Amino acid sequence: MAAGGTDKDFKLVIPDRAVKCKDGDDVTLRGHLSPEISAVAMEIRWFKGTDCIYLYRNGHVIEGRGYEDRVSVDPQQLQRGGVSLTLRSRWEDWGVYTCQVISGGHQEEGRVGLMITYWDDWDGLWEITAAERKKMEESVQSLVQALWFCGSCPSVVLFCAALQRLCPAAGQVTPAVLPVVPLTSDFKLVIPDRAVKCKDGDDVTLRGHLSPEISAVAMEIRWFKGTDCIYLYRNGHVIEGRGYEDRVSVDPQQLQRGGVSLTLRSRWEDWGVYTCQVISGGHQEEGRVGLMITCKSSVSLL
């Protein structure tokens, strides 16, 4: 140990309660010893949750699985008592990190939260560019092609059965036959939330409804994540986008009242901007909402 200190004559200081960065950026989880003494001869550990992602011991460095070439502690800062961890971030890195510094029989530790963001400019996200529209339409068409193969798809059959119960006077409802509802252009799509937040793995509802409250049963409803169509309702058919099978749904009962809200069973990678489009005849309405996914571990655990 450097002169002027003993194995118990230091404290570990973690100055930030939480830090934030964009997915893919390098972020530094700051930590240093007080007083400013050398940490070269000490053992330094960094954990994500309970998994050790970085270990410095006896001059050797071991990086945890999945963190190879993504975590580092600057060796020059060790001389000055710096133990900050630099991490090249990914979505799944959101969480609580613990630093432990051990010297002889003395151990110090501290925690910091890391939040991964998806966007900086909120206002710029609500304008849909021509390039985005082209990709969105291509995504819809790729799903439409799948309609030829899904006549017996469980989601289609169940959805049609639900519509049958809602509209008994219309006769039997099949994927090819829907209750006749006059098309209209006299409506607006309302997306009441600018952004919603949920925990990873929870069900979240991206709310949307028509104004005035008219039936959307005969309309086309599209939900997009970015430019990828993840849910398509057209002519009584329901097609779920790749990776969203059994994770997205629109309640058929709400369609009668103009409700087009999407319920999603969330995952880390679902963080982003979602677009809803409602089409009736030649009229189209659309709106956007942001979705933020938080980790199960609360920052209050710090």
Phi, psi and omega in degrees: 000151182294152179298146178096000179219159174240176183290354178241001187265051177202160173232149174265126180249121173249101190288338184254137173283324177204150176232162185224141176210168176272150178307125179097346179278159171277135179229145180249123173267105192280142175199145177205160179270147175229122003291176184283088180240160184294139176251010184301321183269003182265169174259131182238128180233138171236133182239144164254111189066240178251006181265126177284119183254345179209130179226124174245120182211128177053039178081358180256147180241131175236128179258137182293160180299131182089352180243008179302130179063017178241345182236145178200152170239125182297117182299333180292327181288337180302323180300331182256012178085011179275132180232022182298142178256129174259131185231132170274111196282154170225168178310311189288358181279350176305132178158199183249130183244142180239134173250134175236135175236124186238131176221113184061234180264008184254135179228134174239148179210158178202164184232153177213141178268147177237126178244130179259124180258165183250330184215157175254316186261097180297315187298323183290345185279344187270356174264126180266121182280166179297321179296320178296317181299320180297315180293323179296317180293321177296322178295320178297316182297325178293327177285323180300323178300330180288345180301329182294342185249004188242022181301331178253014180298133182306318182296323179292313182298315181294320180295316179295323178297321178294319177295325178299318180292327181284330185235064184297334183286348184275357184084189182293133180257126177235173177301341182258348185233124179237156172303140181279116177235127183303137175286149182215152174245007185266064178204163174233149174264127180250120172250101191287339184254137173284324177202150176233161184225141176211169177271148178308125179096346180277159172278135179228145180250123173267106193279142174200145177205159180270148175227122002291174184284089179240161183293139176251011185301321184266005181267168174260133182237127180234138171236133182239144164254112188065240177251008180265124177285118183256345178209128179227124173244118181211127177053037178084353177272144174238121178238128179259137181294159180300130182091352181243008179302130179063017178240346181236146180200152170238125183295119181298334179293326182287338181300323179300331182258012178084013179275131180232022182299142178255130174257131185231131170275111195280155170225167178310312188288358180280350177304131179159199182249131182244142180239133173251133174237135176236126186237132177221110184063234179265007184257134179228135174239148179210158179201160184235153177213141177269147177235126178245130181255126176254160181281159178296325180285126180277146176297341177298341178293345181295000000 
